[in-house]
Amino acid sequence: MTNTDTAGQAHNLPLASLMERHATYRTAIRWAGIAFLAIMAEQGVAALSGKSTDVLVAASLSLFSELKFTVAVTLAAGSTGWALLERYFRRKKTEELATRIRTLELRLDPHRTSSNLLSDGRTNPSDRRA
């Protein structure tokens, strides 16, 4: 399912829809996390309100350190996955727009030379220094 603009460039509508859904899910996950933390904090305060708590400090520190490690690993894995998805979508978008931009630039200056970047915006491997 493609649509064509006035320059004759085909746009991929399913990719645009996928990117919009990704942005929506990203926002929903962020707010769901914030809501979850708020609910957990409220329940923790409600459970301890009005009660005398005699907890061994060593046991609570041990539990806290295990929780801290789990949260750190989860955040690291989530951030890595997130970064890889963002990189994938950025390269797809760059590749999608590269031919259109090249056409428009050649209209302005027909003698324009190329930067020899790859279509997804990465540096050409032959241009890298050893």
PyMOL CGO cylinders between C-alpha atoms (Angstrom):
from pymol import cmd
from pymol.cgo import CYLINDER

trace = [
    CYLINDER, 0.00, 0.00, 0.00, 1.93, 3.06, -1.20, 0.3, 1, 1, 1, 1, 1, 1,
    CYLINDER, 1.93, 3.06, -1.20, 1.08, 6.64, -2.00, 0.3, 1, 1, 1, 1, 1, 1,
    CYLINDER, 1.08, 6.64, -2.00, 2.95, 8.91, -4.42, 0.3, 1, 1, 1, 1, 1, 1,
    CYLINDER, 2.95, 8.91, -4.42, 3.74, 12.62, -3.89, 0.3, 1, 1, 1, 1, 1, 1,
    CYLINDER, 3.74, 12.62, -3.89, 4.11, 15.29, -6.59, 0.3, 1, 1, 1, 1, 1, 1,
    CYLINDER, 4.11, 15.29, -6.59, 7.78, 14.44, -7.19, 0.3, 1, 1, 1, 1, 1, 1,
    CYLINDER, 7.78, 14.44, -7.19, 6.81, 10.83, -7.95, 0.3, 1, 1, 1, 1, 1, 1,
    CYLINDER, 6.81, 10.83, -7.95, 8.36, 9.50, -4.74, 0.3, 1, 1, 1, 1, 1, 1,
    CYLINDER, 8.36, 9.50, -4.74, 6.56, 6.53, -3.20, 0.3, 1, 1, 1, 1, 1, 1,
    CYLINDER, 6.56, 6.53, -3.20, 5.95, 6.68, 0.57, 0.3, 1, 1, 1, 1, 1, 1,
    CYLINDER, 5.95, 6.68, 0.57, 5.55, 3.58, 2.64, 0.3, 1, 1, 1, 1, 1, 1,
    CYLINDER, 5.55, 3.58, 2.64, 2.35, 4.09, 4.64, 0.3, 1, 1, 1, 1, 1, 1,
    CYLINDER, 2.35, 4.09, 4.64, 2.63, 0.89, 6.70, 0.3, 1, 1, 1, 1, 1, 1,
    CYLINDER, 2.63, 0.89, 6.70, 6.08, 2.01, 7.95, 0.3, 1, 1, 1, 1, 1, 1,
    CYLINDER, 6.08, 2.01, 7.95, 4.68, 5.39, 8.97, 0.3, 1, 1, 1, 1, 1, 1,
    CYLINDER, 4.68, 5.39, 8.97, 1.83, 3.64, 10.77, 0.3, 1, 1, 1, 1, 1, 1,
    CYLINDER, 1.83, 3.64, 10.77, 4.31, 1.34, 12.53, 0.3, 1, 1, 1, 1, 1, 1,
    CYLINDER, 4.31, 1.34, 12.53, 6.37, 4.31, 13.69, 0.3, 1, 1, 1, 1, 1, 1,
    CYLINDER, 6.37, 4.31, 13.69, 3.26, 6.07, 14.98, 0.3, 1, 1, 1, 1, 1, 1,
    CYLINDER, 3.26, 6.07, 14.98, 2.28, 2.95, 16.92, 0.3, 1, 1, 1, 1, 1, 1,
    CYLINDER, 2.28, 2.95, 16.92, 5.82, 2.72, 18.31, 0.3, 1, 1, 1, 1, 1, 1,
    CYLINDER, 5.82, 2.72, 18.31, 5.59, 6.31, 19.59, 0.3, 1, 1, 1, 1, 1, 1,
    CYLINDER, 5.59, 6.31, 19.59, 2.18, 5.62, 21.13, 0.3, 1, 1, 1, 1, 1, 1,
    CYLINDER, 2.18, 5.62, 21.13, 3.39, 2.42, 22.85, 0.3, 1, 1, 1, 1, 1, 1,
    CYLINDER, 3.39, 2.42, 22.85, 6.52, 4.22, 24.08, 0.3, 1, 1, 1, 1, 1, 1,
    CYLINDER, 6.52, 4.22, 24.08, 4.39, 6.93, 25.70, 0.3, 1, 1, 1, 1, 1, 1,
    CYLINDER, 4.39, 6.93, 25.70, 1.94, 4.39, 27.14, 0.3, 1, 1, 1, 1, 1, 1,
    CYLINDER, 1.94, 4.39, 27.14, 4.76, 2.33, 28.68, 0.3, 1, 1, 1, 1, 1, 1,
    CYLINDER, 4.76, 2.33, 28.68, 6.35, 5.43, 30.20, 0.3, 1, 1, 1, 1, 1, 1,
    CYLINDER, 6.35, 5.43, 30.20, 3.09, 6.54, 31.85, 0.3, 1, 1, 1, 1, 1, 1,
    CYLINDER, 3.09, 6.54, 31.85, 2.22, 3.00, 32.93, 0.3, 1, 1, 1, 1, 1, 1,
    CYLINDER, 2.22, 3.00, 32.93, 5.59, 2.80, 34.71, 0.3, 1, 1, 1, 1, 1, 1,
    CYLINDER, 5.59, 2.80, 34.71, 5.00, 6.11, 36.45, 0.3, 1, 1, 1, 1, 1, 1,
    CYLINDER, 5.00, 6.11, 36.45, 1.51, 5.02, 37.52, 0.3, 1, 1, 1, 1, 1, 1,
    CYLINDER, 1.51, 5.02, 37.52, 2.86, 1.66, 38.78, 0.3, 1, 1, 1, 1, 1, 1,
    CYLINDER, 2.86, 1.66, 38.78, 5.50, 3.40, 40.90, 0.3, 1, 1, 1, 1, 1, 1,
    CYLINDER, 5.50, 3.40, 40.90, 2.90, 5.79, 42.34, 0.3, 1, 1, 1, 1, 1, 1,
    CYLINDER, 2.90, 5.79, 42.34, 0.55, 2.91, 43.23, 0.3, 1, 1, 1, 1, 1, 1,
    CYLINDER, 0.55, 2.91, 43.23, 3.35, 0.90, 44.85, 0.3, 1, 1, 1, 1, 1, 1,
    CYLINDER, 3.35, 0.90, 44.85, 4.47, 3.92, 46.89, 0.3, 1, 1, 1, 1, 1, 1,
    CYLINDER, 4.47, 3.92, 46.89, 0.89, 4.57, 48.03, 0.3, 1, 1, 1, 1, 1, 1,
    CYLINDER, 0.89, 4.57, 48.03, 0.37, 0.93, 49.03, 0.3, 1, 1, 1, 1, 1, 1,
    CYLINDER, 0.37, 0.93, 49.03, 3.66, 0.87, 50.92, 0.3, 1, 1, 1, 1, 1, 1,
    CYLINDER, 3.66, 0.87, 50.92, 2.75, 3.96, 52.92, 0.3, 1, 1, 1, 1, 1, 1,
    CYLINDER, 2.75, 3.96, 52.92, -0.79, 2.64, 53.59, 0.3, 1, 1, 1, 1, 1, 1,
    CYLINDER, -0.79, 2.64, 53.59, 0.55, -0.72, 54.82, 0.3, 1, 1, 1, 1, 1, 1,
    CYLINDER, 0.55, -0.72, 54.82, 2.93, 0.95, 57.29, 0.3, 1, 1, 1, 1, 1, 1,
    CYLINDER, 2.93, 0.95, 57.29, 0.72, 3.79, 58.47, 0.3, 1, 1, 1, 1, 1, 1,
    CYLINDER, 0.72, 3.79, 58.47, -0.24, 3.65, 62.13, 0.3, 1, 1, 1, 1, 1, 1,
    CYLINDER, -0.24, 3.65, 62.13, 1.82, 0.52, 62.84, 0.3, 1, 1, 1, 1, 1, 1,
    CYLINDER, 1.82, 0.52, 62.84, 5.00, 0.02, 64.76, 0.3, 1, 1, 1, 1, 1, 1,
    CYLINDER, 5.00, 0.02, 64.76, 7.58, -1.61, 62.51, 0.3, 1, 1, 1, 1, 1, 1,
    CYLINDER, 7.58, -1.61, 62.51, 10.39, -3.61, 64.05, 0.3, 1, 1, 1, 1, 1, 1,
    CYLINDER, 10.39, -3.61, 64.05, 12.44, -4.80, 61.11, 0.3, 1, 1, 1, 1, 1, 1,
    CYLINDER, 12.44, -4.80, 61.11, 16.00, -6.01, 61.25, 0.3, 1, 1, 1, 1, 1, 1,
    CYLINDER, 16.00, -6.01, 61.25, 18.18, -3.50, 59.47, 0.3, 1, 1, 1, 1, 1, 1,
    CYLINDER, 18.18, -3.50, 59.47, 20.42, -6.21, 58.02, 0.3, 1, 1, 1, 1, 1, 1,
    CYLINDER, 20.42, -6.21, 58.02, 17.49, -8.06, 56.45, 0.3, 1, 1, 1, 1, 1, 1,
    CYLINDER, 17.49, -8.06, 56.45, 16.04, -4.89, 54.95, 0.3, 1, 1, 1, 1, 1, 1,
    CYLINDER, 16.04, -4.89, 54.95, 19.43, -3.86, 53.52, 0.3, 1, 1, 1, 1, 1, 1,
    CYLINDER, 19.43, -3.86, 53.52, 19.89, -7.34, 52.03, 0.3, 1, 1, 1, 1, 1, 1,
    CYLINDER, 19.89, -7.34, 52.03, 16.47, -7.19, 50.39, 0.3, 1, 1, 1, 1, 1, 1,
    CYLINDER, 16.47, -7.19, 50.39, 17.17, -3.66, 49.16, 0.3, 1, 1, 1, 1, 1, 1,
    CYLINDER, 17.17, -3.66, 49.16, 20.48, -4.67, 47.56, 0.3, 1, 1, 1, 1, 1, 1,
    CYLINDER, 20.48, -4.67, 47.56, 18.83, -7.60, 45.72, 0.3, 1, 1, 1, 1, 1, 1,
    CYLINDER, 18.83, -7.60, 45.72, 16.05, -5.32, 44.52, 0.3, 1, 1, 1, 1, 1, 1,
    CYLINDER, 16.05, -5.32, 44.52, 18.58, -2.69, 43.46, 0.3, 1, 1, 1, 1, 1, 1,
    CYLINDER, 18.58, -2.69, 43.46, 20.50, -5.25, 41.37, 0.3, 1, 1, 1, 1, 1, 1,
    CYLINDER, 20.50, -5.25, 41.37, 17.32, -6.52, 39.71, 0.3, 1, 1, 1, 1, 1, 1,
    CYLINDER, 17.32, -6.52, 39.71, 16.18, -3.00, 38.86, 0.3, 1, 1, 1, 1, 1, 1,
    CYLINDER, 16.18, -3.00, 38.86, 19.63, -2.13, 37.47, 0.3, 1, 1, 1, 1, 1, 1,
    CYLINDER, 19.63, -2.13, 37.47, 19.74, -5.20, 35.22, 0.3, 1, 1, 1, 1, 1, 1,
    CYLINDER, 19.74, -5.20, 35.22, 16.17, -4.62, 34.04, 0.3, 1, 1, 1, 1, 1, 1,
    CYLINDER, 16.17, -4.62, 34.04, 16.85, -0.97, 33.23, 0.3, 1, 1, 1, 1, 1, 1,
    CYLINDER, 16.85, -0.97, 33.23, 20.08, -1.84, 31.41, 0.3, 1, 1, 1, 1, 1, 1,
    CYLINDER, 20.08, -1.84, 31.41, 18.37, -4.49, 29.27, 0.3, 1, 1, 1, 1, 1, 1,
    CYLINDER, 18.37, -4.49, 29.27, 15.39, -2.25, 28.57, 0.3, 1, 1, 1, 1, 1, 1,
    CYLINDER, 15.39, -2.25, 28.57, 17.58, 0.69, 27.63, 0.3, 1, 1, 1, 1, 1, 1,
    CYLINDER, 17.58, 0.69, 27.63, 19.65, -1.45, 25.29, 0.3, 1, 1, 1, 1, 1, 1,
    CYLINDER, 19.65, -1.45, 25.29, 16.56, -2.79, 23.54, 0.3, 1, 1, 1, 1, 1, 1,
    CYLINDER, 16.56, -2.79, 23.54, 15.11, 0.69, 23.32, 0.3, 1, 1, 1, 1, 1, 1,
    CYLINDER, 15.11, 0.69, 23.32, 18.32, 2.11, 21.81, 0.3, 1, 1, 1, 1, 1, 1,
    CYLINDER, 18.32, 2.11, 21.81, 18.46, -0.64, 19.21, 0.3, 1, 1, 1, 1, 1, 1,
    CYLINDER, 18.46, -0.64, 19.21, 14.84, 0.01, 18.18, 0.3, 1, 1, 1, 1, 1, 1,
    CYLINDER, 14.84, 0.01, 18.18, 15.41, 3.76, 17.95, 0.3, 1, 1, 1, 1, 1, 1,
    CYLINDER, 15.41, 3.76, 17.95, 18.52, 3.19, 15.83, 0.3, 1, 1, 1, 1, 1, 1,
    CYLINDER, 18.52, 3.19, 15.83, 16.62, 0.84, 13.52, 0.3, 1, 1, 1, 1, 1, 1,
    CYLINDER, 16.62, 0.84, 13.52, 13.77, 3.31, 12.98, 0.3, 1, 1, 1, 1, 1, 1,
    CYLINDER, 13.77, 3.31, 12.98, 16.17, 6.24, 12.46, 0.3, 1, 1, 1, 1, 1, 1,
    CYLINDER, 16.17, 6.24, 12.46, 18.07, 4.34, 9.77, 0.3, 1, 1, 1, 1, 1, 1,
    CYLINDER, 18.07, 4.34, 9.77, 14.84, 3.27, 8.06, 0.3, 1, 1, 1, 1, 1, 1,
    CYLINDER, 14.84, 3.27, 8.06, 13.59, 6.87, 8.01, 0.3, 1, 1, 1, 1, 1, 1,
    CYLINDER, 13.59, 6.87, 8.01, 16.93, 8.16, 6.68, 0.3, 1, 1, 1, 1, 1, 1,
    CYLINDER, 16.93, 8.16, 6.68, 16.91, 5.54, 3.95, 0.3, 1, 1, 1, 1, 1, 1,
    CYLINDER, 16.91, 5.54, 3.95, 13.32, 6.40, 3.10, 0.3, 1, 1, 1, 1, 1, 1,
    CYLINDER, 13.32, 6.40, 3.10, 14.08, 10.12, 2.73, 0.3, 1, 1, 1, 1, 1, 1,
    CYLINDER, 14.08, 10.12, 2.73, 17.53, 9.81, 1.09, 0.3, 1, 1, 1, 1, 1, 1,
    CYLINDER, 17.53, 9.81, 1.09, 16.34, 9.46, -2.52, 0.3, 1, 1, 1, 1, 1, 1,
    CYLINDER, 16.34, 9.46, -2.52, 13.87, 12.32, -2.20, 0.3, 1, 1, 1, 1, 1, 1,
    CYLINDER, 13.87, 12.32, -2.20, 16.48, 14.63, -0.68, 0.3, 1, 1, 1, 1, 1, 1,
    CYLINDER, 16.48, 14.63, -0.68, 19.01, 13.65, -3.35, 0.3, 1, 1, 1, 1, 1, 1,
    CYLINDER, 19.01, 13.65, -3.35, 16.48, 14.47, -6.09, 0.3, 1, 1, 1, 1, 1, 1,
    CYLINDER, 16.48, 14.47, -6.09, 15.66, 17.86, -4.58, 0.3, 1, 1, 1, 1, 1, 1,
    CYLINDER, 15.66, 17.86, -4.58, 19.34, 18.72, -4.11, 0.3, 1, 1, 1, 1, 1, 1,
    CYLINDER, 19.34, 18.72, -4.11, 20.12, 17.84, -7.73, 0.3, 1, 1, 1, 1, 1, 1,
    CYLINDER, 20.12, 17.84, -7.73, 17.31, 20.15, -8.85, 0.3, 1, 1, 1, 1, 1, 1,
    CYLINDER, 17.31, 20.15, -8.85, 18.98, 23.04, -7.02, 0.3, 1, 1, 1, 1, 1, 1,
    CYLINDER, 18.98, 23.04, -7.02, 22.52, 22.22, -8.17, 0.3, 1, 1, 1, 1, 1, 1,
    CYLINDER, 22.52, 22.22, -8.17, 22.90, 19.68, -11.02, 0.3, 1, 1, 1, 1, 1, 1,
    CYLINDER, 22.90, 19.68, -11.02, 26.70, 19.66, -10.58, 0.3, 1, 1, 1, 1, 1, 1,
    CYLINDER, 26.70, 19.66, -10.58, 26.48, 18.64, -6.93, 0.3, 1, 1, 1, 1, 1, 1,
    CYLINDER, 26.48, 18.64, -6.93, 28.83, 15.88, -5.80, 0.3, 1, 1, 1, 1, 1, 1,
    CYLINDER, 28.83, 15.88, -5.80, 27.84, 13.06, -3.49, 0.3, 1, 1, 1, 1, 1, 1,
    CYLINDER, 27.84, 13.06, -3.49, 29.06, 12.61, 0.08, 0.3, 1, 1, 1, 1, 1, 1,
    CYLINDER, 29.06, 12.61, 0.08, 29.18, 8.85, -0.63, 0.3, 1, 1, 1, 1, 1, 1,
    CYLINDER, 29.18, 8.85, -0.63, 27.21, 8.00, 2.49, 0.3, 1, 1, 1, 1, 1, 1,
    CYLINDER, 27.21, 8.00, 2.49, 25.28, 4.75, 2.43, 0.3, 1, 1, 1, 1, 1, 1,
    CYLINDER, 25.28, 4.75, 2.43, 21.55, 5.02, 1.80, 0.3, 1, 1, 1, 1, 1, 1,
    CYLINDER, 21.55, 5.02, 1.80, 20.78, 4.64, 5.53, 0.3, 1, 1, 1, 1, 1, 1,
    CYLINDER, 20.78, 4.64, 5.53, 23.14, 7.48, 6.49, 0.3, 1, 1, 1, 1, 1, 1,
    CYLINDER, 23.14, 7.48, 6.49, 26.13, 5.43, 7.67, 0.3, 1, 1, 1, 1, 1, 1,
    CYLINDER, 26.13, 5.43, 7.67, 29.67, 6.27, 6.55, 0.3, 1, 1, 1, 1, 1, 1,
    CYLINDER, 29.67, 6.27, 6.55, 30.85, 4.40, 3.47, 0.3, 1, 1, 1, 1, 1, 1,
    CYLINDER, 30.85, 4.40, 3.47, 33.22, 1.63, 4.68, 0.3, 1, 1, 1, 1, 1, 1,
    CYLINDER, 33.22, 1.63, 4.68, 35.84, 2.65, 2.10, 0.3, 1, 1, 1, 1, 1, 1,
    CYLINDER, 35.84, 2.65, 2.10, 35.97, 6.15, 3.68, 0.3, 1, 1, 1, 1, 1, 1,
    CYLINDER, 35.97, 6.15, 3.68, 36.93, 4.88, 7.12, 0.3, 1, 1, 1, 1, 1, 1,
    CYLINDER, 36.93, 4.88, 7.12, 40.51, 5.14, 8.27, 0.3, 1, 1, 1, 1, 1, 1,
    CYLINDER, 40.51, 5.14, 8.27, 42.28, 1.98, 9.36, 0.3, 1, 1, 1, 1, 1, 1,
]
cmd.load_cgo(trace, "trace")
